[in-house]
């Protein structure tokens, strides 16, 4: 699980890697670990967006793992996504920076996870659906926070 978190951190530190197209590389484990460390040490105002970036990167990694048939790692990655989504949820009460950017990124991530869900086998769907439900909830809460400010 630590390996997956490291890979997600890397994505955020590399410019231009927010949305992964077919020609773009997924983050490596070292970059993901750096991002995780940066998010853990960041001020509460910065953490929401950094965790959203981690969730986005890990979602892309989970999609890649499912596509390649690596169900075990994909499931582990999706559990890490849920953990980081929970961190976003818990930290939302803070006055955060880049709240709108975090909301947009979470919306994009939920949309991407929905695409992955449609291509997944029936055995993989329960974990994907529970993760998607959690991401939708966090995205909705972020949107409500954006409108409050």
TIDOTI-156765 format. One record per atom (N, C-alpha, C): residue in three letters; residue number from 1; x, y, z; atom name. Coordinates in nm, 2 decimals. Atoms other than C-alpha are relative to their C-alpha. Example, Ala and Ser with C-alpha at 12.3 -4.5 7.8 and 13.67 -1.06 7.14 Angstrom:
TIDOTI-156765
{'ala' 1 {0.09 -0.12 0.00} 'N'}
{'ala' 1 {1.23 -0.45 0.78} 'CA'}
{'ala' 1 {0.09 0.12 0.00} 'C'}
{'ser' 2 {-0.09 -0.11 0.00} 'N'}
{'ser' 2 {1.37 -0.11 0.71} 'CA'}
{'ser' 2 {-0.08 0.11 0.08} 'C'}
//
This chain:
TIDOTI-156765
{'unk' 1 {0.08 -0.12 0.00} 'N'}
{'unk' 1 {0.00 0.00 0.00} 'CA'}
{'unk' 1 {0.09 0.12 0.00} 'C'}
{'unk' 2 {-0.09 -0.11 0.00} 'N'}
{'unk' 2 {0.29 0.23 0.07} 'CA'}
{'unk' 2 {0.05 0.03 -0.14} 'C'}
{'unk' 3 {-0.05 -0.01 0.13} 'N'}
{'unk' 3 {0.42 0.16 -0.28} 'CA'}
{'unk' 3 {-0.10 0.08 -0.09} 'C'}
{'unk' 4 {0.10 -0.06 0.08} 'N'}
{'unk' 4 {0.09 0.27 -0.43} 'CA'}
{'unk' 4 {-0.01 0.15 0.04} 'C'}
{'unk' 5 {0.00 -0.14 -0.05} 'N'}
{'unk' 5 {0.09 0.59 -0.22} 'CA'}
{'unk' 5 {0.11 0.08 -0.06} 'C'}
{'unk' 6 {-0.12 -0.07 0.06} 'N'}
{'unk' 6 {0.43 0.67 -0.35} 'CA'}
{'unk' 6 {-0.02 0.03 -0.14} 'C'}
{'unk' 7 {0.02 -0.02 0.14} 'N'}
{'unk' 7 {0.33 0.63 -0.70} 'CA'}
{'unk' 7 {-0.10 0.12 -0.02} 'C'}
{'unk' 8 {0.10 -0.11 0.01} 'N'}
{'unk' 8 {0.03 0.87 -0.65} 'CA'}
{'unk' 8 {0.07 0.13 0.02} 'C'}
{'unk' 9 {-0.06 -0.13 -0.03} 'N'}
{'unk' 9 {0.25 1.14 -0.50} 'CA'}
{'unk' 9 {0.08 0.05 -0.12} 'C'}
{'unk' 10 {-0.09 -0.04 0.11} 'N'}
{'unk' 10 {0.48 1.14 -0.80} 'CA'}
{'unk' 10 {-0.08 0.07 -0.11} 'C'}
{'unk' 11 {0.08 -0.06 0.10} 'N'}
{'unk' 11 {0.20 1.23 -1.03} 'CA'}
{'unk' 11 {-0.03 0.15 0.02} 'C'}
{'unk' 12 {0.03 -0.14 -0.04} 'N'}
{'unk' 12 {0.13 1.55 -0.85} 'CA'}
{'unk' 12 {0.11 0.09 -0.02} 'C'}
{'unk' 13 {-0.12 -0.08 0.00} 'N'}
{'unk' 13 {0.48 1.67 -0.85} 'CA'}
{'unk' 13 {0.05 0.03 -0.14} 'C'}
{'unk' 14 {-0.05 -0.01 0.14} 'N'}
{'unk' 14 {0.53 1.63 -1.23} 'CA'}
{'unk' 14 {-0.10 0.09 -0.07} 'C'}
{'unk' 15 {0.09 -0.09 0.06} 'N'}
{'unk' 15 {0.38 1.92 -1.42} 'CA'}
{'unk' 15 {-0.07 -0.07 -0.12} 'C'}
{'unk' 16 {0.07 0.05 0.11} 'N'}
{'unk' 16 {0.11 1.84 -1.67} 'CA'}
{'unk' 16 {-0.05 -0.14 0.01} 'C'}
{'unk' 17 {0.04 0.14 -0.01} 'N'}
{'unk' 17 {0.02 1.50 -1.53} 'CA'}
{'unk' 17 {-0.14 -0.01 0.07} 'C'}
{'unk' 18 {0.13 0.01 -0.07} 'N'}
{'unk' 18 {-0.33 1.57 -1.39} 'CA'}
{'unk' 18 {-0.09 -0.09 -0.07} 'C'}
{'unk' 19 {0.08 0.09 0.07} 'N'}
{'unk' 19 {-0.52 1.40 -1.66} 'CA'}
{'unk' 19 {0.08 -0.09 -0.09} 'C'}
{'unk' 20 {-0.09 0.09 0.07} 'N'}
{'unk' 20 {-0.36 1.09 -1.81} 'CA'}
{'unk' 20 {-0.07 -0.04 -0.13} 'C'}
{'unk' 21 {0.05 0.05 0.13} 'N'}
{'unk' 21 {-0.42 1.04 -2.18} 'CA'}
{'unk' 21 {0.07 -0.13 -0.03} 'C'}
{'unk' 22 {-0.06 0.13 0.04} 'N'}
{'unk' 22 {-0.32 0.73 -2.37} 'CA'}
{'unk' 22 {0.15 0.02 -0.02} 'C'}
{'unk' 23 {-0.14 -0.02 0.03} 'N'}
{'unk' 23 {0.02 0.88 -2.45} 'CA'}
{'unk' 23 {0.08 0.04 0.12} 'C'}
{'unk' 24 {-0.07 -0.04 -0.12} 'N'}
{'unk' 24 {0.10 0.99 -2.10} 'CA'}
{'unk' 24 {0.04 -0.11 0.10} 'C'}
{'unk' 25 {-0.04 0.10 -0.09} 'N'}
{'unk' 25 {0.29 0.79 -1.84} 'CA'}
{'unk' 25 {-0.06 0.02 0.13} 'C'}
{'unk' 26 {0.05 -0.01 -0.14} 'N'}
{'unk' 26 {0.15 0.71 -1.50} 'CA'}
{'unk' 26 {0.12 0.03 0.09} 'C'}
{'unk' 27 {-0.11 -0.03 -0.09} 'N'}
{'unk' 27 {0.35 0.83 -1.21} 'CA'}
{'unk' 27 {0.08 -0.12 0.05} 'C'}
{'unk' 28 {-0.08 0.11 -0.06} 'N'}
{'unk' 28 {0.63 0.62 -1.07} 'CA'}
{'unk' 28 {-0.02 0.00 0.15} 'C'}
{'unk' 29 {0.02 0.01 -0.14} 'N'}
{'unk' 29 {0.63 0.50 -0.71} 'CA'}
{'unk' 29 {0.07 0.11 0.08} 'C'}
{'unk' 30 {-0.08 -0.11 -0.07} 'N'}
{'unk' 30 {0.90 0.75 -0.60} 'CA'}
{'unk' 30 {-0.07 0.13 0.00} 'C'}
{'unk' 31 {0.07 -0.13 0.01} 'N'}
{'unk' 31 {0.70 1.05 -0.73} 'CA'}
{'unk' 31 {-0.12 0.00 0.09} 'C'}
{'unk' 32 {0.12 0.01 -0.08} 'N'}
{'unk' 32 {0.39 0.92 -0.56} 'CA'}
{'unk' 32 {0.03 0.01 0.15} 'C'}
{'unk' 33 {-0.04 -0.01 -0.14} 'N'}
{'unk' 33 {0.57 0.88 -0.23} 'CA'}
{'unk' 33 {0.04 0.14 0.04} 'C'}
{'unk' 34 {-0.03 -0.14 -0.02} 'N'}
{'unk' 34 {0.70 1.23 -0.26} 'CA'}
{'unk' 34 {-0.12 0.09 0.02} 'C'}
{'unk' 35 {0.13 -0.08 -0.02} 'N'}
{'unk' 35 {0.35 1.37 -0.31} 'CA'}
{'unk' 35 {-0.07 -0.03 0.13} 'C'}
{'unk' 36 {0.06 0.04 -0.12} 'N'}
{'unk' 36 {0.22 1.17 -0.02} 'CA'}
{'unk' 36 {0.07 0.07 0.12} 'C'}
{'unk' 37 {-0.08 -0.07 -0.10} 'N'}
{'unk' 37 {0.50 1.31 0.20} 'CA'}
{'unk' 37 {-0.03 0.15 0.00} 'C'}
{'unk' 38 {0.03 -0.14 0.01} 'N'}
{'unk' 38 {0.43 1.66 0.08} 'CA'}
{'unk' 38 {-0.14 0.03 0.05} 'C'}
{'unk' 39 {0.14 -0.02 -0.05} 'N'}
{'unk' 39 {0.06 1.62 0.15} 'CA'}
{'unk' 39 {-0.01 -0.02 0.15} 'C'}
{'unk' 40 {0.00 0.02 -0.14} 'N'}
{'unk' 40 {0.12 1.48 0.50} 'CA'}
{'unk' 40 {0.07 0.11 0.08} 'C'}
{'unk' 41 {-0.07 -0.11 -0.07} 'N'}
{'unk' 41 {0.36 1.77 0.59} 'CA'}
{'unk' 41 {-0.06 0.14 -0.03} 'C'}
{'unk' 42 {0.06 -0.13 0.04} 'N'}
{'unk' 42 {0.15 2.04 0.42} 'CA'}
{'unk' 42 {-0.09 0.06 0.11} 'C'}
{'unk' 43 {0.09 -0.06 -0.10} 'N'}
{'unk' 43 {-0.05 2.29 0.62} 'CA'}
{'unk' 43 {-0.15 -0.05 -0.03} 'C'}
{'unk' 44 {0.14 0.05 0.02} 'N'}
{'unk' 44 {-0.42 2.19 0.66} 'CA'}
{'unk' 44 {-0.07 0.07 -0.12} 'C'}
{'unk' 45 {0.06 -0.07 0.11} 'N'}
{'unk' 45 {-0.51 2.46 0.40} 'CA'}
{'unk' 45 {0.04 -0.06 -0.13} 'C'}
{'unk' 46 {-0.05 0.06 0.12} 'N'}
{'unk' 46 {-0.30 2.28 0.14} 'CA'}
{'unk' 46 {-0.04 -0.15 -0.02} 'C'}
{'unk' 47 {0.01 0.14 0.00} 'N'}
{'unk' 47 {-0.38 1.92 0.22} 'CA'}
{'unk' 47 {-0.12 -0.05 -0.09} 'C'}
{'unk' 48 {0.12 0.04 0.07} 'N'}
{'unk' 48 {-0.73 1.90 0.06} 'CA'}
{'unk' 48 {0.04 -0.02 -0.15} 'C'}
{'unk' 49 {-0.04 0.01 0.14} 'N'}
{'unk' 49 {-0.59 1.97 -0.29} 'CA'}
{'unk' 49 {0.10 -0.10 -0.03} 'C'}
{'unk' 50 {-0.10 0.10 0.02} 'N'}
{'unk' 50 {-0.29 1.76 -0.25} 'CA'}
{'unk' 50 {-0.05 -0.15 0.01} 'C'}
{'unk' 51 {0.07 0.13 -0.01} 'N'}
{'unk' 51 {-0.50 1.46 -0.14} 'CA'}
{'unk' 51 {-0.08 -0.03 -0.12} 'C'}
{'unk' 52 {0.08 0.02 0.12} 'N'}
{'unk' 52 {-0.73 1.52 -0.43} 'CA'}
{'unk' 52 {0.09 -0.04 -0.12} 'C'}
{'unk' 53 {-0.09 0.04 0.10} 'N'}
{'unk' 53 {-0.43 1.49 -0.66} 'CA'}
{'unk' 53 {0.05 -0.14 0.02} 'C'}
{'unk' 54 {-0.04 0.14 -0.03} 'N'}
{'unk' 54 {-0.32 1.17 -0.49} 'CA'}
{'unk' 54 {-0.12 -0.10 -0.04} 'C'}
{'unk' 55 {0.11 0.08 0.04} 'N'}
{'unk' 55 {-0.67 1.03 -0.53} 'CA'}
{'unk' 55 {-0.01 -0.02 -0.15} 'C'}
{'unk' 56 {0.01 0.00 0.15} 'N'}
{'unk' 56 {-0.67 1.12 -0.90} 'CA'}
{'unk' 56 {0.11 -0.09 -0.05} 'C'}
{'unk' 57 {-0.11 0.08 0.05} 'N'}
{'unk' 57 {-0.33 0.96 -0.96} 'CA'}
{'unk' 57 {-0.02 -0.15 0.03} 'C'}
{'unk' 58 {0.02 0.13 -0.04} 'N'}
{'unk' 58 {-0.42 0.65 -0.77} 'CA'}
{'unk' 58 {-0.12 -0.07 -0.08} 'C'}
{'unk' 59 {0.11 0.05 0.08} 'N'}
{'unk' 59 {-0.75 0.61 -0.96} 'CA'}
{'unk' 59 {0.05 -0.04 -0.14} 'C'}
{'unk' 60 {-0.05 0.03 0.13} 'N'}
{'unk' 60 {-0.56 0.62 -1.29} 'CA'}
{'unk' 60 {0.09 -0.13 0.01} 'C'}
{'unk' 61 {-0.09 0.12 -0.02} 'N'}
{'unk' 61 {-0.31 0.36 -1.15} 'CA'}
{'unk' 61 {-0.09 -0.12 0.01} 'C'}
{'unk' 62 {0.09 0.11 -0.02} 'N'}
{'unk' 62 {-0.60 0.14 -1.04} 'CA'}
{'unk' 62 {-0.06 -0.04 -0.14} 'C'}
{'unk' 63 {0.05 0.03 0.13} 'N'}
{'unk' 63 {-0.75 0.16 -1.39} 'CA'}
{'unk' 63 {0.10 -0.07 -0.09} 'C'}
{'unk' 64 {-0.11 0.07 0.08} 'N'}
{'unk' 64 {-0.42 0.06 -1.55} 'CA'}
{'unk' 64 {0.02 -0.14 0.06} 'C'}
{'unk' 65 {-0.01 0.14 -0.06} 'N'}
{'unk' 65 {-0.39 -0.23 -1.30} 'CA'}
{'unk' 65 {-0.11 -0.09 -0.04} 'C'}
{'unk' 66 {0.12 0.08 0.04} 'N'}
{'unk' 66 {-0.74 -0.35 -1.38} 'CA'}
{'unk' 66 {0.01 -0.04 -0.15} 'C'}
{'unk' 67 {-0.02 0.03 0.15} 'N'}
{'unk' 67 {-0.67 -0.32 -1.76} 'CA'}
{'unk' 67 {0.10 -0.11 -0.02} 'C'}
{'unk' 68 {-0.10 0.10 0.02} 'N'}
{'unk' 68 {-0.36 -0.53 -1.72} 'CA'}
{'unk' 68 {-0.03 -0.13 0.07} 'C'}
{'unk' 69 {0.04 0.12 -0.07} 'N'}
{'unk' 69 {-0.54 -0.79 -1.51} 'CA'}
{'unk' 69 {0.06 -0.02 0.14} 'C'}
{'unk' 70 {-0.06 0.00 -0.13} 'N'}
{'unk' 70 {-0.36 -0.71 -1.19} 'CA'}
{'unk' 70 {-0.11 0.03 0.11} 'C'}
{'unk' 71 {0.12 -0.03 -0.08} 'N'}
{'unk' 71 {-0.68 -0.74 -0.98} 'CA'}
{'unk' 71 {0.04 0.03 0.15} 'C'}
{'unk' 72 {-0.04 -0.02 -0.14} 'N'}
{'unk' 72 {-0.50 -0.77 -0.64} 'CA'}
{'unk' 72 {0.06 0.14 0.03} 'C'}
{'unk' 73 {-0.05 -0.14 -0.02} 'N'}
{'unk' 73 {-0.30 -0.45 -0.68} 'CA'}
{'unk' 73 {-0.10 0.10 -0.02} 'C'}
{'unk' 74 {0.11 -0.10 0.02} 'N'}
{'unk' 74 {-0.60 -0.27 -0.82} 'CA'}
{'unk' 74 {-0.09 0.02 0.12} 'C'}
{'unk' 75 {0.08 -0.01 -0.12} 'N'}
{'unk' 75 {-0.80 -0.36 -0.52} 'CA'}
{'unk' 75 {0.07 0.07 0.11} 'C'}
{'unk' 76 {-0.08 -0.07 -0.10} 'N'}
{'unk' 76 {-0.52 -0.24 -0.29} 'CA'}
{'unk' 76 {0.00 0.15 -0.03} 'C'}
{'unk' 77 {-0.01 -0.14 0.04} 'N'}
{'unk' 77 {-0.49 0.08 -0.49} 'CA'}
{'unk' 77 {-0.14 0.07 0.03} 'C'}
{'unk' 78 {0.13 -0.06 -0.03} 'N'}
{'unk' 78 {-0.87 0.14 -0.46} 'CA'}
{'unk' 78 {-0.02 0.02 0.15} 'C'}
{'unk' 79 {0.02 -0.02 -0.14} 'N'}
{'unk' 79 {-0.86 0.09 -0.09} 'CA'}
{'unk' 79 {0.08 0.13 0.05} 'C'}
{'unk' 80 {-0.08 -0.12 -0.04} 'N'}
{'unk' 80 {-0.58 0.36 -0.07} 'CA'}
{'unk' 80 {-0.08 0.12 -0.05} 'C'}
{'unk' 81 {0.08 -0.11 0.04} 'N'}
{'unk' 81 {-0.80 0.58 -0.28} 'CA'}
{'unk' 81 {-0.11 0.04 0.10} 'C'}
{'unk' 82 {0.11 -0.02 -0.11} 'N'}
{'unk' 82 {-1.08 0.54 -0.02} 'CA'}
{'unk' 82 {0.06 0.07 0.12} 'C'}
{'unk' 83 {-0.07 -0.06 -0.12} 'N'}
{'unk' 83 {-0.83 0.62 0.26} 'CA'}
{'unk' 83 {0.02 0.15 -0.03} 'C'}
{'unk' 84 {-0.03 -0.14 0.03} 'N'}
{'unk' 84 {-0.72 0.95 0.09} 'CA'}
{'unk' 84 {-0.13 0.08 -0.02} 'C'}
{'unk' 85 {0.12 -0.07 0.02} 'N'}
{'unk' 85 {-1.08 1.04 0.00} 'CA'}
{'unk' 85 {-0.06 0.03 0.14} 'C'}
{'unk' 86 {0.04 -0.02 -0.13} 'N'}
{'unk' 86 {-1.16 1.00 0.37} 'CA'}
{'unk' 86 {0.08 0.11 0.07} 'C'}
{'unk' 87 {-0.08 -0.11 -0.05} 'N'}
{'unk' 87 {-0.87 1.23 0.45} 'CA'}
{'unk' 87 {-0.05 0.14 -0.05} 'C'}
{'unk' 88 {0.06 -0.12 0.06} 'N'}
{'unk' 88 {-1.02 1.49 0.22} 'CA'}
{'unk' 88 {-0.13 0.04 0.07} 'C'}
{'unk' 89 {0.13 -0.02 -0.07} 'N'}
{'unk' 89 {-1.36 1.45 0.39} 'CA'}
{'unk' 89 {0.03 0.05 0.14} 'C'}
{'unk' 90 {-0.03 -0.04 -0.14} 'N'}
{'unk' 90 {-1.21 1.49 0.74} 'CA'}
{'unk' 90 {0.06 0.14 0.00} 'C'}
{'unk' 91 {-0.06 -0.13 0.00} 'N'}
{'unk' 91 {-1.01 1.80 0.64} 'CA'}
{'unk' 91 {-0.08 0.11 -0.06} 'C'}
{'unk' 92 {0.07 -0.10 0.07} 'N'}
{'unk' 92 {-1.28 1.98 0.46} 'CA'}
{'unk' 92 {-0.05 0.11 0.09} 'C'}
{'unk' 93 {0.04 -0.11 -0.09} 'N'}
{'unk' 93 {-1.38 2.18 0.77} 'CA'}
{'unk' 93 {0.10 0.11 0.01} 'C'}
{'unk' 94 {-0.11 -0.10 0.00} 'N'}
{'unk' 94 {-1.05 2.36 0.74} 'CA'}
{'unk' 94 {-0.03 0.11 -0.11} 'C'}
{'unk' 95 {0.00 -0.10 0.11} 'N'}
{'unk' 95 {-1.03 2.68 0.54} 'CA'}
{'unk' 95 {0.11 -0.03 -0.10} 'C'}
{'unk' 96 {-0.10 0.05 0.09} 'N'}
{'unk' 96 {-0.86 2.54 0.24} 'CA'}
{'unk' 96 {0.02 0.09 -0.12} 'C'}
{'unk' 97 {-0.04 -0.06 0.13} 'N'}
{'unk' 97 {-0.68 2.68 -0.06} 'CA'}
{'unk' 97 {-0.03 -0.09 -0.11} 'C'}
{'unk' 98 {0.02 0.08 0.12} 'N'}
{'unk' 98 {-0.75 2.56 -0.40} 'CA'}
{'unk' 98 {-0.12 -0.09 0.01} 'C'}
{'unk' 99 {0.12 0.08 -0.02} 'N'}
{'unk' 99 {-1.09 2.43 -0.29} 'CA'}
{'unk' 99 {-0.07 -0.03 -0.13} 'C'}
{'unk' 100 {0.07 0.02 0.13} 'N'}
{'unk' 100 {-1.25 2.48 -0.63} 'CA'}
{'unk' 100 {0.08 -0.10 -0.09} 'C'}
{'unk' 101 {-0.09 0.09 0.08} 'N'}
{'unk' 101 {-0.95 2.31 -0.80} 'CA'}
{'unk' 101 {-0.01 -0.14 0.05} 'C'}
{'unk' 102 {0.02 0.14 -0.06} 'N'}
{'unk' 102 {-0.99 2.01 -0.56} 'CA'}
{'unk' 102 {-0.13 -0.05 -0.04} 'C'}
{'unk' 103 {0.14 0.05 0.04} 'N'}
{'unk' 103 {-1.36 1.99 -0.64} 'CA'}
{'unk' 103 {0.00 -0.04 -0.15} 'C'}
{'unk' 104 {-0.01 0.04 0.14} 'N'}
{'unk' 104 {-1.29 1.99 -1.01} 'CA'}
{'unk' 104 {0.07 -0.12 -0.03} 'C'}
{'unk' 105 {-0.08 0.12 0.01} 'N'}
{'unk' 105 {-1.02 1.73 -0.98} 'CA'}
{'unk' 105 {-0.08 -0.12 0.05} 'C'}
{'unk' 106 {0.08 0.11 -0.05} 'N'}
{'unk' 106 {-1.25 1.51 -0.77} 'CA'}
{'unk' 106 {-0.11 -0.04 -0.10} 'C'}
{'unk' 107 {0.11 0.02 0.10} 'N'}
{'unk' 107 {-1.53 1.55 -1.03} 'CA'}
{'unk' 107 {0.06 -0.08 -0.12} 'C'}
{'unk' 108 {-0.06 0.07 0.11} 'N'}
{'unk' 108 {-1.29 1.44 -1.30} 'CA'}
{'unk' 108 {0.04 -0.14 0.03} 'C'}
{'unk' 109 {-0.04 0.14 -0.05} 'N'}
{'unk' 109 {-1.16 1.15 -1.09} 'CA'}
{'unk' 109 {-0.12 -0.09 0.01} 'C'}
{'unk' 110 {0.12 0.08 -0.01} 'N'}
{'unk' 110 {-1.51 1.03 -1.02} 'CA'}
{'unk' 110 {-0.05 -0.04 -0.14} 'C'}
{'unk' 111 {0.04 0.03 0.13} 'N'}
{'unk' 111 {-1.59 1.05 -1.39} 'CA'}
{'unk' 111 {0.09 -0.11 -0.06} 'C'}
{'unk' 112 {-0.09 0.09 0.05} 'N'}
{'unk' 112 {-1.28 0.86 -1.48} 'CA'}
{'unk' 112 {-0.02 -0.14 0.07} 'C'}
{'unk' 113 {0.03 0.13 -0.06} 'N'}
{'unk' 113 {-1.36 0.59 -1.22} 'CA'}
{'unk' 113 {-0.13 -0.06 -0.05} 'C'}
{'unk' 114 {0.13 0.05 0.06} 'N'}
{'unk' 114 {-1.71 0.56 -1.37} 'CA'}
{'unk' 114 {0.04 -0.07 -0.13} 'C'}
{'unk' 115 {-0.04 0.06 0.13} 'N'}
{'unk' 115 {-1.54 0.49 -1.71} 'CA'}
{'unk' 115 {0.07 -0.14 0.03} 'C'}
{'unk' 116 {-0.07 0.13 -0.04} 'N'}
{'unk' 116 {-1.32 0.22 -1.54} 'CA'}
{'unk' 116 {-0.10 -0.10 0.04} 'C'}
{'unk' 117 {0.11 0.09 -0.04} 'N'}
{'unk' 117 {-1.63 0.07 -1.38} 'CA'}
{'unk' 117 {-0.07 -0.06 -0.11} 'C'}
{'unk' 118 {0.07 0.05 0.11} 'N'}
{'unk' 118 {-1.80 0.03 -1.71} 'CA'}
{'unk' 118 {0.08 -0.11 -0.07} 'C'}
{'unk' 119 {-0.09 0.09 0.07} 'N'}
{'unk' 119 {-1.50 -0.16 -1.85} 'CA'}
{'unk' 119 {0.04 -0.12 0.09} 'C'}
{'unk' 120 {-0.05 0.10 -0.09} 'N'}
{'unk' 120 {-1.45 -0.38 -1.54} 'CA'}
{'unk' 120 {-0.09 -0.12 0.00} 'C'}
{'unk' 121 {0.08 0.12 -0.01} 'N'}
{'unk' 121 {-1.56 -0.73 -1.49} 'CA'}
{'unk' 121 {-0.09 0.00 0.12} 'C'}
{'unk' 122 {0.10 0.00 -0.11} 'N'}
{'unk' 122 {-1.85 -0.82 -1.25} 'CA'}
{'unk' 122 {0.07 -0.02 0.13} 'C'}
{'unk' 123 {-0.07 0.02 -0.13} 'N'}
{'unk' 123 {-1.60 -0.94 -0.99} 'CA'}
{'unk' 123 {0.06 0.12 0.06} 'C'}
{'unk' 124 {-0.07 -0.12 -0.04} 'N'}
{'unk' 124 {-1.42 -0.61 -0.98} 'CA'}
{'unk' 124 {-0.10 0.12 0.04} 'C'}
{'unk' 125 {0.10 -0.11 -0.02} 'N'}
{'unk' 125 {-1.74 -0.39 -0.96} 'CA'}
{'unk' 125 {-0.03 0.04 0.14} 'C'}
{'unk' 126 {0.03 -0.04 -0.14} 'N'}
{'unk' 126 {-1.81 -0.40 -0.58} 'CA'}
{'unk' 126 {0.10 0.10 0.05} 'C'}
{'unk' 127 {-0.10 -0.10 -0.05} 'N'}
{'unk' 127 {-1.49 -0.23 -0.49} 'CA'}
{'unk' 127 {0.00 0.13 -0.07} 'C'}
{'unk' 128 {0.01 -0.12 0.08} 'N'}
{'unk' 128 {-1.51 0.01 -0.77} 'CA'}
{'unk' 128 {-0.12 0.08 0.03} 'C'}
{'unk' 129 {0.12 -0.07 -0.03} 'N'}
{'unk' 129 {-1.87 0.10 -0.69} 'CA'}
{'unk' 129 {0.01 0.07 0.14} 'C'}
{'unk' 130 {-0.02 -0.06 -0.13} 'N'}
{'unk' 130 {-1.79 0.16 -0.32} 'CA'}
{'unk' 130 {0.09 0.12 0.00} 'C'}
{'unk' 131 {-0.09 -0.11 0.01} 'N'}
{'unk' 131 {-1.50 0.38 -0.41} 'CA'}
{'unk' 131 {-0.06 0.11 -0.07} 'C'}
{'unk' 132 {0.07 -0.11 0.08} 'N'}
{'unk' 132 {-1.70 0.57 -0.67} 'CA'}
{'unk' 132 {-0.11 0.07 0.09} 'C'}
{'unk' 133 {0.10 -0.06 -0.09} 'N'}
{'unk' 133 {-1.98 0.63 -0.41} 'CA'}
{'unk' 133 {0.07 0.09 0.10} 'C'}
{'unk' 134 {-0.08 -0.09 -0.10} 'N'}
{'unk' 134 {-1.72 0.77 -0.16} 'CA'}
{'unk' 134 {0.05 0.12 -0.07} 'C'}
{'unk' 135 {-0.05 -0.12 0.07} 'N'}
{'unk' 135 {-1.56 0.99 -0.43} 'CA'}
{'unk' 135 {-0.12 0.10 -0.04} 'C'}
{'unk' 136 {0.12 -0.09 0.03} 'N'}
{'unk' 136 {-1.91 1.12 -0.53} 'CA'}
{'unk' 136 {-0.04 0.08 0.12} 'C'}
{'unk' 137 {0.03 -0.07 -0.13} 'N'}
{'unk' 137 {-1.98 1.21 -0.17} 'CA'}
{'unk' 137 {0.10 0.11 0.03} 'C'}
{'unk' 138 {-0.11 -0.10 -0.03} 'N'}
{'unk' 138 {-1.65 1.39 -0.12} 'CA'}
{'unk' 138 {-0.01 0.11 -0.10} 'C'}
{'unk' 139 {0.02 -0.10 0.10} 'N'}
{'unk' 139 {-1.70 1.57 -0.45} 'CA'}
{'unk' 139 {-0.12 0.09 0.03} 'C'}
{'unk' 140 {0.12 -0.08 -0.03} 'N'}
{'unk' 140 {-2.05 1.68 -0.35} 'CA'}
{'unk' 140 {0.03 0.10 0.12} 'C'}
{'unk' 141 {-0.03 -0.08 -0.12} 'N'}
{'unk' 141 {-1.92 1.80 -0.01} 'CA'}
{'unk' 141 {0.10 0.12 -0.04} 'C'}
{'unk' 142 {-0.09 -0.10 0.05} 'N'}
{'unk' 142 {-1.64 1.99 -0.18} 'CA'}
{'unk' 142 {-0.07 0.11 -0.07} 'C'}
{'unk' 143 {0.08 -0.10 0.07} 'N'}
{'unk' 143 {-1.89 2.16 -0.41} 'CA'}
{'unk' 143 {-0.08 0.09 0.10} 'C'}
{'unk' 144 {0.08 -0.07 -0.10} 'N'}
{'unk' 144 {-2.10 2.26 -0.11} 'CA'}
{'unk' 144 {0.09 0.10 0.07} 'C'}
{'unk' 145 {-0.10 -0.09 -0.06} 'N'}
{'unk' 145 {-1.79 2.41 0.05} 'CA'}
{'unk' 145 {0.04 0.12 -0.09} 'C'}
{'unk' 146 {-0.03 -0.10 0.09} 'N'}
{'unk' 146 {-1.71 2.60 -0.26} 'CA'}
{'unk' 146 {-0.10 0.11 -0.01} 'C'}
{'unk' 147 {0.11 -0.09 0.01} 'N'}
{'unk' 147 {-2.05 2.76 -0.27} 'CA'}
{'unk' 147 {-0.02 0.08 0.13} 'C'}
{'unk' 148 {0.00 -0.07 -0.13} 'N'}
{'unk' 148 {-2.02 2.85 0.10} 'CA'}
{'unk' 148 {0.09 0.12 0.00} 'C'}
{'unk' 149 {-0.11 -0.11 0.00} 'N'}
{'unk' 149 {-1.71 3.06 0.04} 'CA'}
{'unk' 149 {-0.03 0.10 -0.10} 'C'}
//
